[in-house]
Every structure is written in C-alpha cells, then in structure tokens.
Amino acid sequence: MKFKRKSSVKQMAVKTVTAGLLLNMLVLSPIPAMAESVQTPAPAGADIATATPAAPGTAVTIPSVQSLGLNLKSAVLLEPTTGQVLLSLNADLPLPPASMTKMMTEYLIADAVKNGKLSWDQKVTVAENAAKQIGSRIFLAEGDQHTIEELYIAMAVGSANDATVALAETLSGSEQEFVKLMNETAQKMGMKTAYFVNSTGLNRDDMPAKFRPDTDKETVMSAMDAAILAQHIVTDHPDFSKYTTIQSYKFRERDAAPMINYNWMLEANKNIANFKAYAYPGLDGLKTGHTSDAGNCFTGTAVRDGMRLISVVMGANSEAHRFTETRKVLDFGFNNFEVKQVVSAKATVAGNETVPVEKGKKSEVPVVTDAGATFIVPKGTASPQITTAVQINDPSTLVAPIAQGTKVGKVTYTYKVNGLQPQQKTVNLITSEEAEKAGWFKLLFRAIGSFFSDIFSGIKNLF
C-alpha cells in the first residue's frame, strides 16, 4: 500500500514537471509566436454548394406559350448574350427556311470582309449561275460588274438571289464550294438540323439545271438553328444593322424604282403609311423568307431597355401574319423578362474569400472572380436566388510564389425559376494579390512551431 502511494505521487510529479517545462517553453520561446493559423482547404475537386441569401423580389408571373395563341409551324425566342431560350414552339423541327438561308451567306461574306479575304469596294463580275437565278432578284446579266457592298445590300434588303449567288461564287469559286463552307460553319455554330443545298434558300428544282447539286435533299433549318445563326450575326458582326435597316435602295441609276426592304417591322417604318401598323420599336433586322413549301418565315431582332432579343417564326400563313406573330413573340419577351447581372467581376464568394498557400509569407491569399455572371430573370425580380458551387485547385499546386491573377479554382452560379430553363455560369477564381514566398528562416520557425503545437496537443490528451 505504501509502495503504490509513492508510485502514484511520483507519476503525478513527473506529469506536473513535464507539463510545466513545455508550457514554459511555449510561453517564453519566440517560436510559437511565429506559428500561423492554417486554413484547411476543401478536398481537390469537391463542390461546396451554398445558397446566396437574398430577399425575394416582386416579379411578373410568366404566362404560358399557349396563351399567345400562335398559329405557326414553329417559333423560338432567344436572348443572345446568355443564349437563354425564352419561348419554344416546335423549335427543333427542321423546316424549309426559304430566304432565311441567306443569313448564312450574309454571315460568311461579312466574316470574309472582316478577315480581309474580301473588301466592300471589291468589284465582282457576274457569272452564268448568278445571271440565271429566278425569284427575288435584281436582274443581273452575265458580265455585269458591281461591288461586294452593292451586291450585299441587294441580298440583305431585296433578298436578291442573283446577288447572293454572285457573292458566294466570289468567295469560294463556285456556289457548291460555298455550300460546303455553309454546312461546315453550321456544324461549328451548333446548328443541329441545318443542311444547305444552295446559298439562296430556293428549292433545288428552282435552281438553274446546270448548277443543281447531285442530291435529292433540300435546304432545311429549325427555328432554333435560325436563332443560333442570328445570334452569331449580332454577336460577331454588331454592325449588321448598317445594312438590314436600309428601307429602300436603288441598285442602278437607271432602275425605275428602288428595291423595298421586305422587313415591314423596321422601327423606321413607323412613318411609312403602308408599314406603320407593323413597325416595332427597336427592331433592326434580320431576314424574311417565303416559298410555297416554307410558307412565310421571319427572323427578327430588336433592342429595348438595353436587352436584345432574337425571334424566329416559321410557317406563317401570309406575309402580314409572320409579322403579327413576331410581335406576339417579341412582346412576350420584353414584357416578361430582363437581363440582370447577379454577380459582378472581382467579387468574393462567401465562405471562400481566401485559399491556403504553402511556403508563402502568409498562409493564405485572397481570391475573387475573374468575371461577372448575368442571367435572364422575370421582370421585376429584385434579388434573384443564386446557388454557388466552388471548386478549389489541388492544394499541392497552391505553392508560393503565386502571381496576382492566377487561377486557383472556379465557381459555378446556378439560377432556377419557374417559367425558365435553369441557367448556369462558371467563372474562374483568381488571386487578387501576389502570394510571396517566405524566406527559409521563416519557413524553419514555422515548421518548428507546428512541431511543438502537435506535441502540445498530444500532451493535452493525456489529462
């Protein structure tokens, strides 16, 4: 009994002396004072989902597409900066687009001018294929000479088939070589159903027999494809309206009358007696189309309060009807939706304001987004409810020195609301300042401090 008591007292004394010695070292030594807190990063590849707190605003209730009473084969409404579809009626159904085909020709010619392959003042000599075109035309004769710009205006304003073919042959050598370029470009743009057999949109049987392709296929394009094509036009060639808003154009001085733009909805037509009933505020393009197979079609685009929309209607039963249906579609968009930036560039993400850094003067570096996020929201929405998912790079790659602006992760913003398809935008997380590398002395003392911190934690667990 006496032996056990002495042993117990001895053990207690050892514990007390050991704890006192280590506590004294930790308090008096400068080493622990240099130890810095370390933030534990999220596992590489892990997503952290959080909802951004915000009070919901008062927003409009989105009406159904059926409530519009559209009498069309297909229709679509698209916001081009986000690619968000706001209205869809048989939007992926491939249909004959008639002269809306010329939007691809317009895009490729404008692109060639932009890239220096062609110039607006370049002279074009009209060849046989162009001179033999039927339908909408400006009656070009073989051997005539006109500039690229003159022919482009004839195509954009008067939907001239002969001018269109002359442009196609100038760029690619022949219309069928140009058609190959059209189809390749459609694939690159993500036009899933589009297939072209000529540059004009005419039925194959209406092409000059000598120049018809060896196929029984016809040109087709869905409303969604037409909207995607229009999206590329307004995005890649923002000066498109220089030509699409021309109300009339006298191609030759000797012509008895100018060609009149087939687009009755141009805003400038509000002062034209025959068209003012169809003129639409902010409308500045884009292309009409009509054949017996296609019916009446129209790809329109308009801007209101800083928001541009693209509408496509196909299979309307009359020339006027395609414009009255377009008005319904555009009104649906402008009355019910708006573009809102929900996150600005250089913003911090709650809970992820910094990322840990190895071997840095500081153990972490602040991070921000490299770009903002913009979504389409119901009109009147004050504070959209946004969900974020953050992904941080592998910690082994976050080693100082790290330059300011270095990508260290990404964040995905998601917005869901009734009446709209879910929207997502992913942006990079970048360092907002440089993470400098620490000197060897600081790194040594940091390592020693970490070592003793681990020992102290182990000792605490003994008691």
Secondary structure, 3 states (H helix, E strand, C coil): CHHHHHHHHHHHHHHHHHHHHHHHHHHHCCHHHHCCCCCCCCCCCCCEEEECCCCCCCCCCCCCHHHHCCCCCEEEEEECCCCEEEEEECCCCCECCHHHHHHHHHHHHHHHHHCCCCCCCCEEECCHHHHCCCCCCCCCCCCCEEEHHHHHHHHHHHCCHHHHHHHHHHHHCCHHHHHHHHHHHHHHHCCCCCECCCCCCCCHHHCCHHHCCCCCCCCEECHHHHHHHHHHHHHHCCCCHHHHCCCEECCCCCCCCCEECCCCCCHHHHHCCCCCCCCCCCEEEEEEEEECCCEEEEEEEEEECCEEEEEEEEEECCHHHHHHHHHHHHHHHHHHEEEEEEECCCCCCCCCCEEECECECCCEEEEEECCCEEEEEECCCCCCCEEEEEEECCHHHCECCECCCCEEEEEEEEECCCCCCCEEEEEEEEECCCECECCHHHHHHHHHHHHHHHHHHHHHCCC
